[in-house]
Every structure is written in C-alpha cells, then in structure tokens.
C-alpha cells in the first residue's frame, strides 16, 4: 500500500504536471492565458492520479508505470518546445 501511495505522490506529481502542461499548451491561444486554469486544475488531476495508483497490483508496478508515463509526458513537452510547435 505504501509503495502505491508513494508512486501516486512522487511520479504521479510529474505525470499530473505533464498532463496539465500538455492540455495548457495544446489549447488554442498563448499558454499564458491558461496558466491560472492549469494551476487550479493541477491539484484535482494529481488527486485523481494518486487514487488511480491503488488500482495497480503492487507498488513496483505503479512506480514503473507512473515513472514511464511521466517521463514520456515530460519528454513530449520538451519535444514540442524544441520543434517549436508551441510558443
């Protein structure tokens, strides 16, 4: 149980940041206009990711899955910025 909870807290934080960041960047208009809405949406998304972590069979699986998804999401944010698809 503690492994799944810690997976929801640590890599779940970065996964939530990546999800909210992608939503903010992919909406039309400048990303600055979605900053407040993204900050307000971050906490409920993080709580949802945290709760979904308890559906995994073990803490190790939760850490691996959340870590991989968080890395992929943050890598996608980095790639979108490097390719200048977002401003």
PDB file of N, CA, C and O in Angstrom:
ATOM      1  N   UNK A   1       0.810  -1.185   0.000  1.00  0.00           N
ATOM      2  CA  UNK A   1       0.000   0.000   0.000  1.00  0.00           C
ATOM      3  C   UNK A   1       0.861   1.260   0.000  1.00  0.00           C
ATOM      4  O   UNK A   1       0.555   2.215  -0.714  1.00  0.00           O
ATOM      5  N   UNK A   2       1.924   1.275   0.785  1.00  0.00           N
ATOM      6  CA  UNK A   2       2.781   2.458   0.833  1.00  0.00           C
ATOM      7  C   UNK A   2       3.511   2.668  -0.485  1.00  0.00           C
ATOM      8  O   UNK A   2       3.765   3.807  -0.877  1.00  0.00           O
ATOM      9  N   UNK A   3       3.848   1.584  -1.170  1.00  0.00           N
ATOM     10  CA  UNK A   3       4.512   1.715  -2.466  1.00  0.00           C
ATOM     11  C   UNK A   3       3.601   2.363  -3.493  1.00  0.00           C
ATOM     12  O   UNK A   3       4.038   3.212  -4.271  1.00  0.00           O
ATOM     13  N   UNK A   4       2.337   1.965  -3.497  1.00  0.00           N
ATOM     14  CA  UNK A   4       1.391   2.561  -4.436  1.00  0.00           C
ATOM     15  C   UNK A   4       1.096   4.014  -4.076  1.00  0.00           C
ATOM     16  O   UNK A   4       0.938   4.858  -4.957  1.00  0.00           O
ATOM     17  N   UNK A   5       1.023   4.299  -2.781  1.00  0.00           N
ATOM     18  CA  UNK A   5       0.778   5.676  -2.351  1.00  0.00           C
ATOM     19  C   UNK A   5       1.954   6.579  -2.711  1.00  0.00           C
ATOM     20  O   UNK A   5       1.763   7.695  -3.195  1.00  0.00           O
ATOM     21  N   UNK A   6       3.164   6.092  -2.474  1.00  0.00           N
ATOM     22  CA  UNK A   6       4.330   6.917  -2.811  1.00  0.00           C
ATOM     23  C   UNK A   6       4.478   7.076  -4.320  1.00  0.00           C
ATOM     24  O   UNK A   6       4.983   8.095  -4.791  1.00  0.00           O
ATOM     25  N   UNK A   7       4.042   6.076  -5.079  1.00  0.00           N
ATOM     26  CA  UNK A   7       4.061   6.221  -6.544  1.00  0.00           C
ATOM     27  C   UNK A   7       3.072   7.283  -6.992  1.00  0.00           C
ATOM     28  O   UNK A   7       3.339   8.015  -7.945  1.00  0.00           O
ATOM     29  N   UNK A   8       1.946   7.376  -6.324  1.00  0.00           N
ATOM     30  CA  UNK A   8       0.983   8.421  -6.655  1.00  0.00           C
ATOM     31  C   UNK A   8       1.477   9.802  -6.277  1.00  0.00           C
ATOM     32  O   UNK A   8       1.099  10.794  -6.900  1.00  0.00           O
ATOM     33  N   UNK A   9       2.332   9.869  -5.248  1.00  0.00           N
ATOM     34  CA  UNK A   9       2.820  11.170  -4.793  1.00  0.00           C
ATOM     35  C   UNK A   9       3.979  11.659  -5.657  1.00  0.00           C
ATOM     36  O   UNK A   9       3.938  12.779  -6.164  1.00  0.00           O
ATOM     37  N   UNK A  10       5.010  10.836  -5.831  1.00  0.00           N
ATOM     38  CA  UNK A  10       6.234  11.325  -6.478  1.00  0.00           C
ATOM     39  C   UNK A  10       6.127  11.317  -8.005  1.00  0.00           C
ATOM     40  O   UNK A  10       6.059  12.394  -8.597  1.00  0.00           O
ATOM     41  N   UNK A  11       6.108  10.151  -8.678  1.00  0.00           N
ATOM     42  CA  UNK A  11       5.988  10.231 -10.140  1.00  0.00           C
ATOM     43  C   UNK A  11       4.597  10.679 -10.576  1.00  0.00           C
ATOM     44  O   UNK A  11       4.427  11.194 -11.681  1.00  0.00           O
ATOM     45  N   UNK A  12       3.595  10.484  -9.706  1.00  0.00           N
ATOM     46  CA  UNK A  12       2.256  10.975 -10.021  1.00  0.00           C
ATOM     47  C   UNK A  12       2.213  12.487 -10.123  1.00  0.00           C
ATOM     48  O   UNK A  12       1.453  13.040 -10.918  1.00  0.00           O
ATOM     49  N   UNK A  13       3.033  13.161  -9.314  1.00  0.00           N
ATOM     50  CA  UNK A  13       3.144  14.617  -9.394  1.00  0.00           C
ATOM     51  C   UNK A  13       3.645  15.039 -10.776  1.00  0.00           C
ATOM     52  O   UNK A  13       3.087  15.942 -11.399  1.00  0.00           O
ATOM     53  N   UNK A  14       4.696  14.379 -11.243  1.00  0.00           N
ATOM     54  CA  UNK A  14       5.263  14.737 -12.538  1.00  0.00           C
ATOM     55  C   UNK A  14       4.339  14.334 -13.687  1.00  0.00           C
ATOM     56  O   UNK A  14       4.275  15.028 -14.702  1.00  0.00           O
ATOM     57  N   UNK A  15       3.629  13.226 -13.535  1.00  0.00           N
ATOM     58  CA  UNK A  15       2.651  12.830 -14.542  1.00  0.00           C
ATOM     59  C   UNK A  15       1.524  13.854 -14.611  1.00  0.00           C
ATOM     60  O   UNK A  15       1.088  14.218 -15.703  1.00  0.00           O
ATOM     61  N   UNK A  16       1.054  14.317 -13.473  1.00  0.00           N
ATOM     62  CA  UNK A  16       0.000  15.331 -13.450  1.00  0.00           C
ATOM     63  C   UNK A  16       0.488  16.641 -14.060  1.00  0.00           C
ATOM     64  O   UNK A  16      -0.245  17.304 -14.794  1.00  0.00           O
ATOM     65  N   UNK A  17       1.718  17.005 -13.755  1.00  0.00           N
ATOM     66  CA  UNK A  17       2.282  18.226 -14.340  1.00  0.00           C
ATOM     67  C   UNK A  17       2.370  18.103 -15.861  1.00  0.00           C
ATOM     68  O   UNK A  17       2.088  19.063 -16.578  1.00  0.00           O
ATOM     69  N   UNK A  18       2.755  16.944 -16.347  1.00  0.00           N
ATOM     70  CA  UNK A  18       2.842  16.737 -17.791  1.00  0.00           C
ATOM     71  C   UNK A  18       1.455  16.790 -18.436  1.00  0.00           C
ATOM     72  O   UNK A  18       1.292  17.384 -19.502  1.00  0.00           O
ATOM     73  N   UNK A  19       0.467  16.179 -17.802  1.00  0.00           N
ATOM     74  CA  UNK A  19      -0.887  16.189 -18.362  1.00  0.00           C
ATOM     75  C   UNK A  19      -1.463  17.599 -18.407  1.00  0.00           C
ATOM     76  O   UNK A  19      -2.044  18.003 -19.413  1.00  0.00           O
ATOM     77  N   UNK A  20      -1.303  18.340 -17.327  1.00  0.00           N
ATOM     78  CA  UNK A  20      -1.819  19.712 -17.298  1.00  0.00           C
ATOM     79  C   UNK A  20      -1.026  20.600 -18.253  1.00  0.00           C
ATOM     80  O   UNK A  20      -1.595  21.478 -18.900  1.00  0.00           O
ATOM     81  N   UNK A  21       0.276  20.376 -18.344  1.00  0.00           N
ATOM     82  CA  UNK A  21       1.095  21.147 -19.277  1.00  0.00           C
ATOM     83  C   UNK A  21       0.719  20.886 -20.723  1.00  0.00           C
ATOM     84  O   UNK A  21       0.647  21.813 -21.529  1.00  0.00           O
ATOM     85  N   UNK A  22       0.481  19.630 -21.052  1.00  0.00           N
ATOM     86  CA  UNK A  22       0.057  19.308 -22.423  1.00  0.00           C
ATOM     87  C   UNK A  22      -1.297  19.932 -22.734  1.00  0.00           C
ATOM     88  O   UNK A  22      -1.501  20.466 -23.824  1.00  0.00           O
ATOM     89  N   UNK A  23      -2.214  19.868 -21.788  1.00  0.00           N
ATOM     90  CA  UNK A  23      -3.527  20.481 -22.014  1.00  0.00           C
ATOM     91  C   UNK A  23      -3.399  21.988 -22.174  1.00  0.00           C
ATOM     92  O   UNK A  23      -4.086  22.585 -23.004  1.00  0.00           O
ATOM     93  N   UNK A  24      -2.533  22.603 -21.394  1.00  0.00           N
ATOM     94  CA  UNK A  24      -2.355  24.054 -21.493  1.00  0.00           C
ATOM     95  C   UNK A  24      -1.718  24.459 -22.805  1.00  0.00           C
ATOM     96  O   UNK A  24      -2.092  25.470 -23.399  1.00  0.00           O
ATOM     97  N   UNK A  25      -0.763  23.676 -23.256  1.00  0.00           N
ATOM     98  CA  UNK A  25      -0.065  24.026 -24.491  1.00  0.00           C
ATOM     99  C   UNK A  25      -0.876  23.700 -25.735  1.00  0.00           C
ATOM    100  O   UNK A  25      -0.728  24.377 -26.752  1.00  0.00           O
ATOM    101  N   UNK A  26      -1.717  22.696 -25.684  1.00  0.00           N
ATOM    102  CA  UNK A  26      -2.438  22.286 -26.884  1.00  0.00           C
ATOM    103  C   UNK A  26      -3.751  23.037 -27.086  1.00  0.00           C
ATOM    104  O   UNK A  26      -4.379  22.916 -28.137  1.00  0.00           O
ATOM    105  N   UNK A  27      -4.167  23.809 -26.087  1.00  0.00           N
ATOM    106  CA  UNK A  27      -5.354  24.639 -26.275  1.00  0.00           C
ATOM    107  C   UNK A  27      -5.003  25.817 -27.188  1.00  0.00           C
ATOM    108  O   UNK A  27      -3.853  26.253 -27.218  1.00  0.00           O
ATOM    109  N   UNK A  28      -5.979  26.330 -27.926  1.00  0.00           N
ATOM    110  CA  UNK A  28      -5.679  27.473 -28.799  1.00  0.00           C
ATOM    111  C   UNK A  28      -5.346  28.713 -27.984  1.00  0.00           C
ATOM    112  O   UNK A  28      -5.849  28.904 -26.877  1.00  0.00           O
ATOM    113  N   UNK A  29      -4.500  29.538 -28.548  1.00  0.00           N
ATOM    114  CA  UNK A  29      -4.080  30.763 -27.890  1.00  0.00           C
ATOM    115  C   UNK A  29      -2.770  30.569 -27.156  1.00  0.00           C
ATOM    116  O   UNK A  29      -2.233  29.463 -27.109  1.00  0.00           O
ATOM    117  N   UNK A  30      -2.258  31.643 -26.583  1.00  0.00           N
ATOM    118  CA  UNK A  30      -0.983  31.537 -25.864  1.00  0.00           C
ATOM    119  C   UNK A  30      -1.160  30.756 -24.565  1.00  0.00           C
ATOM    120  O   UNK A  30      -2.216  30.804 -23.936  1.00  0.00           O
ATOM    121  N   UNK A  31      -0.113  30.038 -24.177  1.00  0.00           N
ATOM    122  CA  UNK A  31      -0.195  29.210 -22.971  1.00  0.00           C
ATOM    123  C   UNK A  31      -0.323  30.062 -21.718  1.00  0.00           C
ATOM    124  O   UNK A  31      -0.802  29.574 -20.694  1.00  0.00           O
ATOM    125  N   UNK A  32       0.092  31.321 -21.772  1.00  0.00           N
ATOM    126  CA  UNK A  32      -0.011  32.191 -20.610  1.00  0.00           C
ATOM    127  C   UNK A  32      -1.465  32.412 -20.198  1.00  0.00           C
ATOM    128  O   UNK A  32      -1.757  32.631 -19.022  1.00  0.00           O
ATOM    129  N   UNK A  33      -2.371  32.353 -21.166  1.00  0.00           N
ATOM    130  CA  UNK A  33      -3.785  32.559 -20.848  1.00  0.00           C
ATOM    131  C   UNK A  33      -4.385  31.365 -20.113  1.00  0.00           C
ATOM    132  O   UNK A  33      -5.458  31.493 -19.524  1.00  0.00           O
ATOM    133  N   UNK A  34      -3.731  30.223 -20.131  1.00  0.00           N
ATOM    134  CA  UNK A  34      -4.235  29.030 -19.441  1.00  0.00           C
ATOM    135  C   UNK A  34      -3.476  28.754 -18.143  1.00  0.00           C
ATOM    136  O   UNK A  34      -3.677  27.710 -17.524  1.00  0.00           O
ATOM    137  N   UNK A  35      -2.625  29.659 -17.733  1.00  0.00           N
ATOM    138  CA  UNK A  35      -1.789  29.436 -16.557  1.00  0.00           C
ATOM    139  C   UNK A  35      -2.609  29.289 -15.273  1.00  0.00           C
ATOM    140  O   UNK A  35      -2.374  28.363 -14.497  1.00  0.00           O
ATOM    141  N   UNK A  36      -3.553  30.176 -15.044  1.00  0.00           N
ATOM    142  CA  UNK A  36      -4.350  30.119 -13.823  1.00  0.00           C
ATOM    143  C   UNK A  36      -5.261  28.895 -13.837  1.00  0.00           C
ATOM    144  O   UNK A  36      -5.386  28.195 -12.833  1.00  0.00           O
ATOM    145  N   UNK A  37      -5.891  28.644 -14.971  1.00  0.00           N
ATOM    146  CA  UNK A  37      -6.759  27.469 -15.069  1.00  0.00           C
ATOM    147  C   UNK A  37      -5.957  26.178 -14.894  1.00  0.00           C
ATOM    148  O   UNK A  37      -6.432  25.238 -14.257  1.00  0.00           O
ATOM    149  N   UNK A  38      -4.755  26.127 -15.449  1.00  0.00           N
ATOM    150  CA  UNK A  38      -3.910  24.949 -15.276  1.00  0.00           C
ATOM    151  C   UNK A  38      -3.471  24.754 -13.841  1.00  0.00           C
ATOM    152  O   UNK A  38      -3.405  23.627 -13.350  1.00  0.00           O
ATOM    153  N   UNK A  39      -3.168  25.862 -13.163  1.00  0.00           N
ATOM    154  CA  UNK A  39      -2.782  25.770 -11.748  1.00  0.00           C
ATOM    155  C   UNK A  39      -3.949  25.294 -10.898  1.00  0.00           C
ATOM    156  O   UNK A  39      -3.757  24.529  -9.953  1.00  0.00           O
ATOM    157  N   UNK A  40      -5.152  25.736 -11.225  1.00  0.00           N
ATOM    158  CA  UNK A  40      -6.329  25.282 -10.486  1.00  0.00           C
ATOM    159  C   UNK A  40      -6.675  23.831 -10.803  1.00  0.00           C
ATOM    160  O   UNK A  40      -7.156  23.108  -9.930  1.00  0.00           O
ATOM    161  N   UNK A  41      -6.439  23.398 -12.025  1.00  0.00           N
ATOM    162  CA  UNK A  41      -6.765  22.026 -12.416  1.00  0.00           C
ATOM    163  C   UNK A  41      -5.714  21.032 -11.965  1.00  0.00           C
ATOM    164  O   UNK A  41      -5.987  19.832 -11.922  1.00  0.00           O
ATOM    165  N   UNK A  42      -4.523  21.496 -11.629  1.00  0.00           N
ATOM    166  CA  UNK A  42      -3.440  20.576 -11.296  1.00  0.00           C
ATOM    167  C   UNK A  42      -3.765  19.712 -10.084  1.00  0.00           C
ATOM    168  O   UNK A  42      -3.572  18.498 -10.129  1.00  0.00           O
ATOM    169  N   UNK A  43      -4.252  20.308  -9.010  1.00  0.00           N
ATOM    170  CA  UNK A  43      -4.484  19.537  -7.787  1.00  0.00           C
ATOM    171  C   UNK A  43      -5.526  18.439  -7.979  1.00  0.00           C
ATOM    172  O   UNK A  43      -5.276  17.311  -7.553  1.00  0.00           O
ATOM    173  N   UNK A  44      -6.692  18.705  -8.601  1.00  0.00           N
ATOM    174  CA  UNK A  44      -7.635  17.597  -8.827  1.00  0.00           C
ATOM    175  C   UNK A  44      -7.070  16.500  -9.737  1.00  0.00           C
ATOM    176  O   UNK A  44      -7.360  15.320  -9.543  1.00  0.00           O
ATOM    177  N   UNK A  45      -6.272  16.889 -10.719  1.00  0.00           N
ATOM    178  CA  UNK A  45      -5.651  15.874 -11.584  1.00  0.00           C
ATOM    179  C   UNK A  45      -4.679  15.032 -10.773  1.00  0.00           C
ATOM    180  O   UNK A  45      -4.638  13.811 -10.928  1.00  0.00           O
ATOM    181  N   UNK A  46      -3.902  15.669  -9.914  1.00  0.00           N
ATOM    182  CA  UNK A  46      -2.940  14.939  -9.082  1.00  0.00           C
ATOM    183  C   UNK A  46      -3.650  13.996  -8.120  1.00  0.00           C
ATOM    184  O   UNK A  46      -3.198  12.870  -7.913  1.00  0.00           O
ATOM    185  N   UNK A  47      -4.745  14.436  -7.534  1.00  0.00           N
ATOM    186  CA  UNK A  47      -5.515  13.566  -6.637  1.00  0.00           C
ATOM    187  C   UNK A  47      -6.086  12.387  -7.420  1.00  0.00           C
ATOM    188  O   UNK A  47      -6.096  11.262  -6.919  1.00  0.00           O
ATOM    189  N   UNK A  48      -6.557  12.625  -8.630  1.00  0.00           N
ATOM    190  CA  UNK A  48      -7.065  11.531  -9.454  1.00  0.00           C
ATOM    191  C   UNK A  48      -5.983  10.526  -9.808  1.00  0.00           C
ATOM    192  O   UNK A  48      -6.216   9.318  -9.760  1.00  0.00           O
ATOM    193  N   UNK A  49      -4.811  11.010 -10.160  1.00  0.00           N
ATOM    194  CA  UNK A  49      -3.690  10.128 -10.470  1.00  0.00           C
ATOM    195  C   UNK A  49      -3.285   9.349  -9.221  1.00  0.00           C
ATOM    196  O   UNK A  49      -2.991   8.156  -9.296  1.00  0.00           O
ATOM    197  N   UNK A  50      -3.270  10.027  -8.071  1.00  0.00           N
ATOM    198  CA  UNK A  50      -2.939   9.371  -6.808  1.00  0.00           C
ATOM    199  C   UNK A  50      -3.917   8.232  -6.514  1.00  0.00           C
ATOM    200  O   UNK A  50      -3.503   7.136  -6.139  1.00  0.00           O
ATOM    201  N   UNK A  51      -5.203   8.492  -6.686  1.00  0.00           N
ATOM    202  CA  UNK A  51      -6.217   7.468  -6.410  1.00  0.00           C
ATOM    203  C   UNK A  51      -6.137   6.304  -7.394  1.00  0.00           C
ATOM    204  O   UNK A  51      -6.348   5.153  -7.011  1.00  0.00           O
ATOM    205  N   UNK A  52      -5.838   6.591  -8.646  1.00  0.00           N
ATOM    206  CA  UNK A  52      -5.717   5.515  -9.633  1.00  0.00           C
ATOM    207  C   UNK A  52      -4.515   4.616  -9.361  1.00  0.00           C
ATOM    208  O   UNK A  52      -4.465   3.481  -9.837  1.00  0.00           O
ATOM    209  N   UNK A  53      -3.553   5.118  -8.599  1.00  0.00           N
ATOM    210  CA  UNK A  53      -2.389   4.307  -8.260  1.00  0.00           C
ATOM    211  C   UNK A  53      -2.732   3.087  -7.437  1.00  0.00           C
ATOM    212  O   UNK A  53      -1.984   2.110  -7.449  1.00  0.00           O
ATOM    213  N   UNK A  54      -3.846   3.117  -6.719  1.00  0.00           N
ATOM    214  CA  UNK A  54      -4.243   1.978  -5.898  1.00  0.00           C
ATOM    215  C   UNK A  54      -4.874   0.852  -6.711  1.00  0.00           C
ATOM    216  O   UNK A  54      -5.170  -0.211  -6.166  1.00  0.00           O
ATOM    217  N   UNK A  55      -5.081   1.072  -7.999  1.00  0.00           N
ATOM    218  CA  UNK A  55      -5.593   0.013  -8.860  1.00  0.00           C
ATOM    219  C   UNK A  55      -4.492  -0.941  -9.325  1.00  0.00           C
ATOM    220  O   UNK A  55      -4.791  -2.016  -9.847  1.00  0.00           O
ATOM    221  N   UNK A  56      -3.238  -0.569  -9.146  1.00  0.00           N
ATOM    222  CA  UNK A  56      -2.128  -1.433  -9.539  1.00  0.00           C
ATOM    223  C   UNK A  56      -1.998  -2.593  -8.549  1.00  0.00           C
ATOM    224  O   UNK A  56      -2.396  -2.483  -7.389  1.00  0.00           O
ATOM    225  N   UNK A  57      -1.440  -3.695  -9.024  1.00  0.00           N
ATOM    226  CA  UNK A  57      -1.278  -4.877  -8.162  1.00  0.00           C
ATOM    227  C   UNK A  57      -0.199  -4.695  -7.116  1.00  0.00           C
ATOM    228  O   UNK A  57      -0.295  -5.248  -6.020  1.00  0.00           O
ATOM    229  N   UNK A  58       0.822  -3.929  -7.440  1.00  0.00           N
ATOM    230  CA  UNK A  58       1.921  -3.737  -6.487  1.00  0.00           C
ATOM    231  C   UNK A  58       2.475  -2.324  -6.634  1.00  0.00           C
ATOM    232  O   UNK A  58       2.214  -1.625  -7.613  1.00  0.00           O
ATOM    233  N   UNK A  59       3.244  -1.935  -5.633  1.00  0.00           N
ATOM    234  CA  UNK A  59       3.871  -0.628  -5.671  1.00  0.00           C
ATOM    235  C   UNK A  59       4.910  -0.518  -6.770  1.00  0.00           C
ATOM    236  O   UNK A  59       5.083   0.542  -7.372  1.00  0.00           O
ATOM    237  N   UNK A  60       5.603  -1.626  -7.029  1.00  0.00           N
ATOM    238  CA  UNK A  60       6.625  -1.613  -8.079  1.00  0.00           C
ATOM    239  C   UNK A  60       5.997  -1.362  -9.448  1.00  0.00           C
ATOM    240  O   UNK A  60       6.539  -0.604 -10.253  1.00  0.00           O
ATOM    241  N   UNK A  61       4.863  -1.992  -9.710  1.00  0.00           N
ATOM    242  CA  UNK A  61       4.182  -1.768 -10.996  1.00  0.00           C
ATOM    243  C   UNK A  61       3.695  -0.324 -11.113  1.00  0.00           C
ATOM    244  O   UNK A  61       3.762   0.280 -12.183  1.00  0.00           O
ATOM    245  N   UNK A  62       3.210   0.217 -10.006  1.00  0.00           N
ATOM    246  CA  UNK A  62       2.754   1.606 -10.028  1.00  0.00           C
ATOM    247  C   UNK A  62       3.920   2.548 -10.287  1.00  0.00           C
ATOM    248  O   UNK A  62       3.799   3.483 -11.079  1.00  0.00           O
ATOM    249  N   UNK A  63       5.049   2.308  -9.625  1.00  0.00           N
ATOM    250  CA  UNK A  63       6.225   3.150  -9.843  1.00  0.00           C
ATOM    251  C   UNK A  63       6.702   3.063 -11.289  1.00  0.00           C
ATOM    252  O   UNK A  63       7.022   4.084 -11.897  1.00  0.00           O
ATOM    253  N   UNK A  64       6.751   1.869 -11.837  1.00  0.00           N
ATOM    254  CA  UNK A  64       7.219   1.697 -13.221  1.00  0.00           C
ATOM    255  C   UNK A  64       6.270   2.384 -14.200  1.00  0.00           C
ATOM    256  O   UNK A  64       6.711   3.113 -15.089  1.00  0.00           O
ATOM    257  N   UNK A  65       4.975   2.152 -14.038  1.00  0.00           N
ATOM    258  CA  UNK A  65       4.005   2.731 -14.973  1.00  0.00           C
ATOM    259  C   UNK A  65       3.971   4.254 -14.860  1.00  0.00           C
ATOM    260  O   UNK A  65       4.048   4.954 -15.870  1.00  0.00           O
ATOM    261  N   UNK A  66       3.855   4.764 -13.643  1.00  0.00           N
ATOM    262  CA  UNK A  66       3.799   6.209 -13.472  1.00  0.00           C
ATOM    263  C   UNK A  66       5.115   6.874 -13.878  1.00  0.00           C
ATOM    264  O   UNK A  66       5.114   7.959 -14.459  1.00  0.00           O
ATOM    265  N   UNK A  67       6.214   6.230 -13.576  1.00  0.00           N
ATOM    266  CA  UNK A  67       7.504   6.778 -13.982  1.00  0.00           C
ATOM    267  C   UNK A  67       7.643   6.833 -15.495  1.00  0.00           C
ATOM    268  O   UNK A  67       8.130   7.821 -16.046  1.00  0.00           O
ATOM    269  N   UNK A  68       7.211   5.764 -16.169  1.00  0.00           N
ATOM    270  CA  UNK A  68       7.300   5.735 -17.632  1.00  0.00           C
ATOM    271  C   UNK A  68       6.371   6.764 -18.264  1.00  0.00           C
ATOM    272  O   UNK A  68       6.767   7.481 -19.183  1.00  0.00           O
ATOM    273  N   UNK A  69       5.131   6.838 -17.770  1.00  0.00           N
ATOM    274  CA  UNK A  69       4.191   7.813 -18.329  1.00  0.00           C
ATOM    275  C   UNK A  69       4.628   9.246 -18.044  1.00  0.00           C
ATOM    276  O   UNK A  69       4.474  10.121 -18.895  1.00  0.00           O
ATOM    277  N   UNK A  70       5.168   9.489 -16.860  1.00  0.00           N
ATOM    278  CA  UNK A  70       5.645  10.831 -16.531  1.00  0.00           C
ATOM    279  C   UNK A  70       6.829  11.214 -17.417  1.00  0.00           C
ATOM    280  O   UNK A  70       6.899  12.335 -17.921  1.00  0.00           O
ATOM    281  N   UNK A  71       7.753  10.281 -17.600  1.00  0.00           N
ATOM    282  CA  UNK A  71       8.901  10.560 -18.463  1.00  0.00           C
ATOM    283  C   UNK A  71       8.455  10.808 -19.903  1.00  0.00           C
ATOM    284  O   UNK A  71       8.961  11.715 -20.564  1.00  0.00           O
ATOM    285  N   UNK A  72       7.511  10.005 -20.386  1.00  0.00           N
ATOM    286  CA  UNK A  72       7.017  10.192 -21.750  1.00  0.00           C
ATOM    287  C   UNK A  72       6.298  11.531 -21.899  1.00  0.00           C
ATOM    288  O   UNK A  72       6.473  12.217 -22.906  1.00  0.00           O
ATOM    289  N   UNK A  73       5.497  11.904 -20.913  1.00  0.00           N
ATOM    290  CA  UNK A  73       4.784  13.174 -20.979  1.00  0.00           C
ATOM    291  C   UNK A  73       5.722  14.365 -20.939  1.00  0.00           C
ATOM    292  O   UNK A  73       5.557  15.317 -21.701  1.00  0.00           O
ATOM    293  N   UNK A  74       6.706  14.314 -20.051  1.00  0.00           N
ATOM    294  CA  UNK A  74       7.665  15.412 -19.973  1.00  0.00           C
ATOM    295  C   UNK A  74       8.561  15.460 -21.209  1.00  0.00           C
ATOM    296  O   UNK A  74       8.947  16.540 -21.657  1.00  0.00           O
ATOM    297  N   UNK A  75       8.892  14.291 -21.759  1.00  0.00           N
ATOM    298  CA  UNK A  75       9.658  14.249 -22.998  1.00  0.00           C
ATOM    299  C   UNK A  75       8.846  14.839 -24.156  1.00  0.00           C
ATOM    300  O   UNK A  75       9.395  15.531 -25.014  1.00  0.00           O
ATOM    301  N   UNK A  76       7.560  14.568 -24.175  1.00  0.00           N
ATOM    302  CA  UNK A  76       6.704  15.138 -25.208  1.00  0.00           C
ATOM    303  C   UNK A  76       6.621  16.658 -25.071  1.00  0.00           C
ATOM    304  O   UNK A  76       6.656  17.371 -26.074  1.00  0.00           O
ATOM    305  N   UNK A  77       6.513  17.153 -23.848  1.00  0.00           N
ATOM    306  CA  UNK A  77       6.530  18.603 -23.645  1.00  0.00           C
ATOM    307  C   UNK A  77       7.842  19.216 -24.133  1.00  0.00           C
ATOM    308  O   UNK A  77       7.848  20.258 -24.788  1.00  0.00           O
ATOM    309  N   UNK A  78       8.928  18.570 -23.812  1.00  0.00           N
ATOM    310  CA  UNK A  78      10.243  19.061 -24.248  1.00  0.00           C
ATOM    311  C   UNK A  78      10.342  19.042 -25.775  1.00  0.00           C
ATOM    312  O   UNK A  78      10.835  19.994 -26.379  1.00  0.00           O
ATOM    313  N   UNK A  79       9.865  17.944 -26.405  1.00  0.00           N
ATOM    314  CA  UNK A  79       9.941  17.829 -27.862  1.00  0.00           C
ATOM    315  C   UNK A  79       9.071  18.880 -28.544  1.00  0.00           C
ATOM    316  O   UNK A  79       9.487  19.473 -29.539  1.00  0.00           O
ATOM    317  N   UNK A  80       7.882  19.115 -28.027  1.00  0.00           N
ATOM    318  CA  UNK A  80       7.016  20.136 -28.617  1.00  0.00           C
ATOM    319  C   UNK A  80       7.669  21.507 -28.564  1.00  0.00           C
ATOM    320  O   UNK A  80       7.531  22.306 -29.489  1.00  0.00           O
ATOM    321  N   UNK A  81       8.371  21.771 -27.488  1.00  0.00           N
ATOM    322  CA  UNK A  81       9.049  23.071 -27.382  1.00  0.00           C
ATOM    323  C   UNK A  81      10.271  23.138 -28.293  1.00  0.00           C
ATOM    324  O   UNK A  81      10.517  24.176 -28.907  1.00  0.00           O
ATOM    325  N   UNK A  82      11.037  22.065 -28.395  1.00  0.00           N
ATOM    326  CA  UNK A  82      12.219  22.057 -29.250  1.00  0.00           C
ATOM    327  C   UNK A  82      11.853  22.175 -30.721  1.00  0.00           C
ATOM    328  O   UNK A  82      12.556  22.830 -31.491  1.00  0.00           O
ATOM    329  N   UNK A  83      10.742  21.533 -31.112  1.00  0.00           N
ATOM    330  CA  UNK A  83      10.308  21.598 -32.505  1.00  0.00           C
ATOM    331  C   UNK A  83       9.547  22.887 -32.793  1.00  0.00           C
ATOM    332  O   UNK A  83       9.127  23.121 -33.926  1.00  0.00           O
ATOM    333  N   UNK A  84       9.369  23.719 -31.778  1.00  0.00           N
ATOM    334  CA  UNK A  84       8.668  24.987 -31.863  1.00  0.00           C
ATOM    335  C   UNK A  84       7.238  24.824 -32.373  1.00  0.00           C
ATOM    336  O   UNK A  84       6.745  25.636 -33.156  1.00  0.00           O
ATOM    337  N   UNK A  85       6.590  23.771 -31.917  1.00  0.00           N
ATOM    338  CA  UNK A  85       5.170  23.573 -32.239  1.00  0.00           C
ATOM    339  C   UNK A  85       4.302  24.330 -31.259  1.00  0.00           C
ATOM    340  O   UNK A  85       3.121  24.555 -31.523  1.00  0.00           O
ATOM    341  N   UNK A  86       4.864  24.723 -30.141  1.00  0.00           N
ATOM    342  CA  UNK A  86       4.166  25.563 -29.165  1.00  0.00           C
ATOM    343  C   UNK A  86       5.040  26.759 -28.863  1.00  0.00           C
ATOM    344  O   UNK A  86       6.264  26.698 -28.984  1.00  0.00           O
ATOM    345  N   UNK A  87       4.417  27.823 -28.478  1.00  0.00           N
ATOM    346  CA  UNK A  87       5.160  29.052 -28.169  1.00  0.00           C
ATOM    347  C   UNK A  87       4.975  29.409 -26.722  1.00  0.00           C
ATOM    348  O   UNK A  87       5.519  30.411 -26.259  1.00  0.00           O
TER     349      UNK A  87
END
